[in-house]
Structure formats: C-alpha cells, structure tokens
Amino acid sequence: MSSTLYKKGSFLKMRNFIFILVILFISACSKSSENIDIEQKYNIYISKLSNEQIEENLKKGLKPIAVKDNIDVVGFANTAGSMALQNNFPEKNAFLAQKLIDNGYFVIGKTNLSEWANFRSSSSTSGWSSMGGQTINPYGEMRTPCGSSSGSGVVVATGLVDVAIGTETNGSVSCPSSVNGIVGIKPTVGLVSRTGIIPISSTQDTAGPMANSVTSAAKVLEVIAGVDPNDPATLNIPEDFNFNFSADLNDSSLAGKRFGLLPTGSMNSDGKLMLKKIRMMLEEAGAVVVDIDDKREYPGPEELLVLLYEFKVGLEQYLASSNSEFKTLDELIAFNEENKDDVLKHFDQSHFYDSNKTSSQKEEYLIALERVLQTRDEIDSFIEEYNIEALVGLSWSPAWAINHDGGDDEAIAEYKFWVNGSYAAMAGYPHVTIPFEYVDNLPIGMSFIGSKWDDKKLIEFAYAAEQLIQFKPSPNL
C-alpha cells in the first residue's frame, strides 16, 4: 500500500513539474512573440540573435545589451545603416564591445540608426537607414526617435532591454534619450574608446550608455570606460580618475551645490514652464540656482567643416582595415548613386560630396577647429564666472513629426524647439540626460553639463535629480 502511494505521489509530482515547464514554455513563447511584435512595430533592430541564442546566453547568466550598428561586434555585420556595408563582418570586436563581453554582457542585437550616423545629407530624416528602414518613437504617432542612436533609444524605451550603447558626435545620445524618455550619458571624449566604431569626427565622437535608470547607465559606463592604446584620446584620462561611477550615488548630492540654468527654451511657453520646474526642483533639494546669461554664438559653419574634413579621413582609415569591399569615400558615393532608388530615396548624399572635397582644405580646417575648440573655454568660463558645479537645462524639444519629404530641418521648423548639449558635444565635454516631464504627452529630458572629466560628478547629480523627479515615462505599446 505504501509503495503504491509513493509511486502515485511521485507521478503527481512529475505531472505537476511537467505542467509547470509547459506553462513556462508557453509564457516564454508568448513573451518572445510580444517582443518581436514590438521590435517590428517600431523597427528597432537591423540584426539580432535568434531566440535560441538569446535563451542560451541568459541561461549562462549573461546580461543582454543592444549595440548601435556602427560598432564592430563579431557575428554581426557592421553597417552604419548603409546597404553598402551589409557584408562588413568584423573579425574583431570593438574595444568597448569586448569589454562588455568580458564583463558578463552579451550583444542581443545591433540597433537601427540614422544612416551613416546622420552624416550623409544636410536634409536627412533621423532614424532612417537603407538597411533598417525607419525607426519610430514609441510615444505619439509617427514621431521621430531622433538620431543617430535611434534604435538604441527606442529599444530601452520599450523595455526590451535595460541598457543599450549609442554613439554621439553632436546630440546622437542626448537627443534619442530625451525624446524617448530614457537616461543617456555622453561621456567626455576620450573616456570611452572609439576603436572599432565607424567614425565621423575624431574631435567629437564618443560612445555612451543609454538606459532605463542612472544607475544602470553608470554601471555600464564603468565597464566600457578606460584606456585603449589604439585610441590616443583615452591616453588623456587623468591618472587619478575615479571610474566608480555608481559607487557614490545618493539622494543628497544636489544639496548645497550651485548650478547654472541655461535659458534655452525660455522663449517658448512650454519651455519657460519646464525651466521653472527645473529651478524649483533643484532649490527644493537645497541647491542654489543662478541664471546663465548665455550669449554664445553657435559656430555652425566651422563645426560642419571640422566634421566634413575628419569624416573622410576617419572613415577611410576604418574601411582600410575592415572587411568591407569599399575602401574609399569615392567608392561609397558611386555605390549610393548606382543604388539610389533604395539608398537615396528619402534624402541625398550632399555631406558625402562635400566631405570628399575637403582633402585640399587643411588650412581652413585648422582655423575652423580652433573656433570649435573655443567652446571648451566658453563652458569653463561659465563654471568659473558663476562659481557653479555644472550647467543645467532642457535637453531637447519634444519629438517632432517624421518628415521624409523635407527632412528633420523642415519638421523642426514647424514645431516648438529648444536644444542644449551641442556646445558640450563640440567641446568634447560630458552631458547627462535624464527623463524630466511630458510636453504634449511626449517626454523631454533634463541636462547636466560639466567640464572635462566631470563625468562622475554629473552622474551623481543626475541620480539625485532622478530620485526627486520620479518621472518614469512609459509608452503605450
């Protein structure tokens, strides 16, 4: 009798165990199907691991991270969103990608981006590439995800991953983070290696984390930051630099500190209200807020020349050691023209043509570079003159409508617009963006901008502000 009961009990346990496994399997399949629907709806990835590969990595205890598709990752083509590079499979991971892998992460997929990191045309549409199509902001209807780290912003905003890697030359981490309601850290240029990343500008390029919280972003920055002998900019990291970005995060970091409030957005009623909210939040935290009299003139033509000149040099250096069949900008221009129905259907390649003409403009380039680098002195003078810890303000305007006919410039002209961070980008200085508030039911961000190597301090300020604001935007998927 007891033997029969034992067998019966064992059978029931086994049946229950199998039932649980079936439920878990069905749940996993349902979740996987739901994720795929979201990925396709917002057009997030250019390439991605199979479900089996993902499950295998998760079982090993590895953490998923999405990476922008201009960063070398073995097993994925590195395309910069261009059909020309669809067969560019790297033999070696980018320095930062290898650091992630060595520290328990696995690359779940390569995110879509604005083609060539938004540097193919003066009339481009953010988030569109010939390889990946149009990535869409999960808030509103047919709103821009901003560029060029479009897919990296959206993949975090939709909750598919906690953290992604983006790259920025001017706004390409801060803008997608702001308009998609997530945290973005644009580090000091030189804090994170650019080796193995398809470049635009050796002066302004950097990679950075985009995440669902300041803590998550800080922990990833701890992993990817550091000296790379193959990237000279990283050799300038101070010997006593503290890489423990997440170690001292606390709620009271703002108390007793002085901040300079940038006026950008004050000419707009919504912007004015948001600036008032920033001031109130900081003062309630025990900080002192002073108004910055910002009369800087944006060196647009000079910056563009710097980017055009450095793009050709850097890109051809990357292509020379890549597995791409194309080795020169001339060859890429020819490819684009030969495939213009697919590649040039929304905007041209005017930046490619202009960049290709800069080889004889070294003297003009050096003059322009000097003007661009003056932005460092301008930021530092604000910090010294006003005796402040950092500059604060609105990150970007709410997401504008996607416009393939007139591009971003035409779309922006029809919408309220403000932006901070471009000067920090030109200077190579750090900029941290956190979700702040809704405007027109679209998320906007708040910015903390500092001097060179102020990354850790800015992250601590951003964390304290994040705890105070408690703004966790969530799209209706």
HUVEN-V181981 format. One record per backbone hydrogen bond with DSSP energy under -0.5 kcal/mol. NH is the residue of the N-H (numbers start at 0). CO is the residue of the C=O. E is the energy in kcal/mol with one decimal. If there is no record, write none. Layout:
# HUVEN-V181981
nh & co & e
NH & CO & E
NH & CO & E
This chain:
# HUVEN-V181981
nh & co & e
4 & 0 & -2.4
5 & 1 & -2.3
6 & 2 & -2.4
7 & 3 & -2.5
8 & 4 & -3.0
9 & 5 & -2.5
10 & 6 & -2.4
11 & 7 & -2.4
12 & 8 & -2.4
13 & 9 & -2.6
14 & 10 & -2.9
15 & 11 & -2.7
16 & 12 & -2.4
17 & 13 & -2.6
18 & 14 & -2.5
19 & 15 & -2.4
20 & 16 & -2.3
21 & 17 & -2.5
22 & 18 & -2.4
23 & 19 & -2.8
24 & 20 & -2.6
25 & 21 & -2.8
26 & 22 & -2.7
27 & 23 & -2.7
28 & 24 & -2.6
29 & 25 & -2.5
30 & 26 & -2.7
31 & 27 & -2.7
32 & 28 & -2.5
33 & 29 & -2.3
34 & 30 & -2.6
35 & 31 & -2.3
36 & 32 & -2.0
37 & 33 & -2.0
38 & 34 & -2.9
39 & 35 & -2.4
40 & 36 & -2.4
41 & 37 & -2.2
42 & 38 & -0.6
43 & 38 & -1.9
45 & 109 & -3.0
46 & 109 & -1.4
48 & 107 & -2.5
53 & 49 & -2.4
54 & 50 & -2.6
55 & 51 & -2.2
56 & 52 & -2.1
57 & 53 & -2.4
58 & 54 & -2.2
59 & 55 & -1.0
60 & 57 & -1.7
61 & 56 & -2.1
62 & 103 & -2.9
64 & 105 & -2.0
65 & 162 & -1.3
66 & 108 & -2.4
67 & 164 & -1.4
68 & 110 & -1.9
69 & 67 & -1.6
70 & 67 & -1.3
71 & 195 & -2.9
75 & 72 & -2.0
77 & 87 & -3.1
78 & 76 & -0.7
79 & 68 & -2.7
81 & 78 & -2.3
84 & 81 & -1.5
85 & 82 & -1.4
87 & 84 & -2.0
88 & 86 & -1.7
89 & 75 & -0.7
89 & 87 & -0.7
93 & 71 & -2.8
94 & 194 & -1.4
97 & 93 & -2.6
98 & 94 & -1.7
99 & 95 & -2.0
100 & 96 & -2.3
101 & 97 & -2.6
102 & 98 & -0.8
102 & 99 & -0.8
103 & 100 & -1.2
104 & 99 & -2.1
105 & 62 & -2.7
107 & 64 & -1.9
107 & 105 & -0.8
108 & 64 & -0.6
109 & 46 & -2.6
110 & 66 & -2.1
110 & 108 & -0.5
111 & 43 & -3.3
113 & 147 & -1.2
114 & 127 & -2.5
115 & 79 & -3.4
116 & 113 & -1.5
117 & 113 & -0.7
117 & 114 & -0.9
118 & 114 & -0.8
118 & 115 & -0.9
123 & 120 & -0.8
125 & 123 & -0.5
127 & 124 & -1.6
128 & 132 & -1.6
129 & 80 & -0.6
130 & 80 & -2.1
132 & 128 & -2.8
134 & 126 & -2.6
134 & 132 & -0.7
135 & 41 & -1.9
136 & 142 & -2.3
143 & 399 & -3.1
148 & 171 & -1.1
149 & 147 & -1.7
150 & 111 & -2.3
152 & 148 & -1.7
153 & 149 & -2.3
154 & 150 & -2.6
155 & 151 & -1.0
156 & 152 & -2.1
157 & 153 & -2.3
158 & 155 & -1.4
159 & 154 & -1.3
160 & 154 & -1.2
163 & 209 & -2.8
164 & 65 & -2.2
165 & 207 & -2.7
167 & 205 & -3.3
174 & 170 & -2.4
176 & 172 & -1.7
177 & 173 & -2.4
178 & 174 & -2.6
179 & 175 & -1.1
180 & 177 & -1.1
181 & 176 & -2.7
182 & 210 & -2.7
183 & 432 & -2.3
184 & 208 & -2.3
185 & 183 & -0.6
185 & 430 & -3.1
186 & 184 & -0.8
188 & 427 & -2.1
190 & 187 & -2.4
192 & 223 & -0.6
196 & 193 & -1.9
197 & 69 & -2.7
204 & 200 & -2.5
205 & 167 & -1.5
207 & 165 & -2.4
209 & 163 & -2.7
210 & 182 & -2.4
211 & 161 & -1.9
216 & 212 & -2.1
217 & 213 & -2.8
218 & 214 & -2.3
219 & 215 & -1.7
220 & 216 & -2.3
221 & 217 & -2.0
222 & 218 & -1.0
223 & 219 & -2.2
224 & 220 & -2.1
225 & 190 & -2.4
230 & 227 & -2.4
231 & 229 & -0.5
233 & 230 & -1.8
234 & 231 & -1.3
235 & 232 & -1.3
236 & 233 & -1.4
240 & 237 & -1.8
242 & 240 & -0.7
244 & 242 & -2.2
246 & 243 & -1.2
248 & 245 & -0.7
252 & 249 & -1.0
254 & 251 & -0.8
255 & 285 & -2.7
256 & 253 & -1.9
258 & 287 & -2.8
259 & 389 & -2.3
260 & 258 & -0.6
260 & 289 & -3.2
261 & 259 & -0.6
261 & 391 & -3.0
265 & 262 & -2.6
267 & 264 & -1.6
271 & 267 & -3.1
272 & 268 & -1.9
273 & 269 & -2.3
274 & 270 & -2.4
275 & 271 & -1.8
276 & 272 & -1.9
277 & 273 & -2.1
278 & 274 & -2.3
279 & 275 & -2.5
280 & 276 & -2.5
281 & 277 & -2.3
282 & 278 & -2.6
283 & 279 & -2.4
284 & 280 & -1.0
285 & 282 & -1.6
286 & 281 & -2.4
287 & 256 & -3.1
289 & 258 & -2.8
291 & 260 & -2.3
292 & 290 & -0.5
293 & 291 & -1.4
294 & 292 & -0.9
297 & 295 & -0.6
299 & 297 & -2.1
302 & 298 & -2.9
303 & 299 & -2.5
304 & 300 & -2.0
305 & 301 & -2.2
306 & 302 & -2.5
307 & 303 & -2.9
308 & 304 & -2.6
309 & 305 & -2.5
310 & 306 & -2.2
311 & 307 & -1.4
312 & 308 & -1.4
313 & 309 & -2.8
314 & 310 & -3.0
315 & 311 & -2.0
316 & 312 & -1.5
317 & 313 & -2.3
318 & 314 & -2.9
319 & 315 & -1.7
320 & 316 & -0.9
320 & 317 & -0.9
321 & 318 & -1.1
331 & 327 & -1.5
332 & 328 & -2.5
333 & 329 & -2.2
334 & 330 & -2.2
335 & 331 & -2.6
336 & 332 & -2.1
337 & 333 & -2.4
338 & 334 & -1.7
339 & 336 & -1.2
341 & 338 & -1.3
342 & 338 & -3.0
343 & 339 & -1.2
350 & 119 & -1.2
351 & 119 & -1.1
352 & 348 & -1.9
353 & 349 & -2.6
354 & 350 & -2.8
355 & 351 & -2.0
356 & 352 & -0.6
356 & 353 & -1.0
357 & 354 & -1.5
359 & 356 & -0.7
360 & 357 & -2.5
364 & 360 & -2.6
365 & 361 & -2.5
366 & 362 & -1.7
367 & 363 & -2.4
368 & 364 & -3.0
369 & 365 & -1.8
370 & 366 & -1.6
371 & 367 & -2.5
372 & 368 & -2.5
373 & 369 & -0.6
373 & 370 & -0.9
374 & 371 & -1.6
375 & 372 & -1.5
376 & 372 & -0.6
377 & 373 & -2.0
378 & 374 & -2.0
379 & 375 & -2.6
380 & 376 & -2.5
381 & 377 & -1.6
382 & 378 & -2.1
383 & 379 & -2.2
384 & 380 & -3.3
385 & 381 & -2.4
387 & 382 & -1.7
388 & 257 & -3.3
389 & 257 & -0.7
390 & 448 & -3.0
391 & 259 & -3.0
392 & 446 & -1.3
394 & 444 & -2.5
396 & 417 & -1.2
401 & 141 & -2.4
406 & 402 & -1.3
407 & 123 & -2.5
409 & 405 & -0.8
410 & 406 & -1.8
411 & 407 & -3.2
412 & 408 & -1.8
413 & 409 & -0.8
413 & 410 & -0.7
414 & 411 & -2.0
419 & 394 & -2.5
424 & 420 & -2.4
425 & 421 & -2.4
426 & 422 & -2.4
427 & 423 & -1.3
428 & 423 & -2.4
429 & 450 & -0.5
430 & 185 & -2.3
431 & 447 & -2.7
432 & 183 & -2.9
433 & 445 & -2.3
435 & 443 & -2.8
436 & 443 & -1.3
438 & 441 & -2.9
441 & 438 & -1.4
443 & 436 & -2.5
445 & 433 & -2.8
446 & 392 & -3.2
447 & 431 & -2.3
448 & 390 & -2.8
449 & 429 & -1.5
453 & 450 & -1.9
457 & 453 & -2.4
458 & 454 & -2.3
459 & 455 & -2.0
460 & 456 & -2.1
461 & 457 & -2.8
462 & 458 & -2.4
463 & 459 & -2.0
464 & 460 & -2.4
465 & 461 & -2.6
466 & 462 & -2.0
467 & 463 & -1.6
468 & 464 & -3.0
469 & 465 & -2.2
471 & 469 & -0.7
472 & 470 & -0.5
474 & 156 & -0.5
476 & 474 & -1.3
